[in-house]
Amino acid sequence: DQQVKQNSPSLSVQEGRISILNCDYTNSMFDYFLWYKKYPAEGPTFLISISSIKDKNEDGRFTVFLNKSAKHLSLHIVPSQPGDSAVYFCAASQGGSEKLVFGKGTKLTVNP
Amino acid sequence: GAVVSQHPSWVICKSGTSVKIECRSLDFQATTMFWYRQFPKQSLMLMATSNEGSKATYEQGVEKDKFLINHASLTLSTLTVTSAHPEDSSFYICSASEGPHNEQFFGPGTRLTVL
């Protein structure tokens, strides 16, 4: 039972354009969402997060949008850079718990 | 940022043997460490949470007698896969945090292959 879903295993965009990575969740009790980036042979690194009391959080080129009614969040990267090429994981937690539930990840390739 | 290391980065073993994986926080004290497992094309699945000096808390469906976790110090946690079988072949990754609700820092992972 996949509670956090990233339905696109891969995404390819041109440098300078916008990358949009999507994530859906089924557990309405989730109230905190995170995005991690993972390069090969390295562990995931935290990128950006959003609490369920917000619908948008922005950090430089990265913006996360949350649509609670649709149980959907997305990560926007603009402008995309070749160094952004990595696997992006969406994760969720509830009630202040330390436990993270991860999606399967989306491999982003930004072409020069 | 904080650094978490894992050793070994990959290991191949025969069925029936035990394998120990180390997870170290290099520049901070990790009161909590987490162990995840990732099968190919699947998500990271939390196996257990360990707090320094106490027994690990295992997720449902994870056999505590098969996956032994020790968190004896604030910088080291170990996962021992006992009597490993081919179905245990997976990518094992740890994370560490300085305390409850703090950011988790992930290690690079260990690829286990059981022949």
Contacts between the chains, C-beta under 8 A, distances in Angstrom:
chain1	res1	chain2	res2	distance
A	2	B	43	7.3
A	4	B	43	7.1
A	9	B	41	7.4
A	36	B	106	7.7
A	41	B	9	7.6
A	41	B	108	6.0
A	42	B	108	5.2
A	43	B	4	6.6
A	43	B	6	8.0
A	43	B	93	6.1
A	43	B	95	7.3
A	43	B	105	7.6
A	43	B	106	3.1
A	43	B	107	5.0
A	43	B	108	4.9
A	43	B	109	6.2
A	44	B	44	7.7
A	44	B	93	8.0
A	44	B	106	4.7
A	45	B	1	7.1
A	45	B	106	7.1
A	46	B	103	5.7
A	46	B	104	7.6
A	89	B	43	7.5
A	89	B	44	7.1
A	96	B	101	6.0
A	98	B	32	6.5
A	98	B	34	7.5
A	98	B	49	6.8
A	98	B	97	7.0
A	98	B	100	6.2
A	98	B	101	6.4
A	98	B	104	7.5
A	99	B	46	5.9
A	99	B	49	7.1
A	100	B	44	8.0
A	100	B	46	6.9
A	100	B	104	7.0
A	101	B	43	7.9
A	101	B	46	7.7
A	102	B	36	7.9
A	102	B	43	4.3
A	102	B	44	4.3
A	102	B	45	7.6
A	103	B	43	5.5
A	104	B	41	6.5
A	104	B	42	6.0
A	104	B	43	4.6
A	105	B	43	7.0
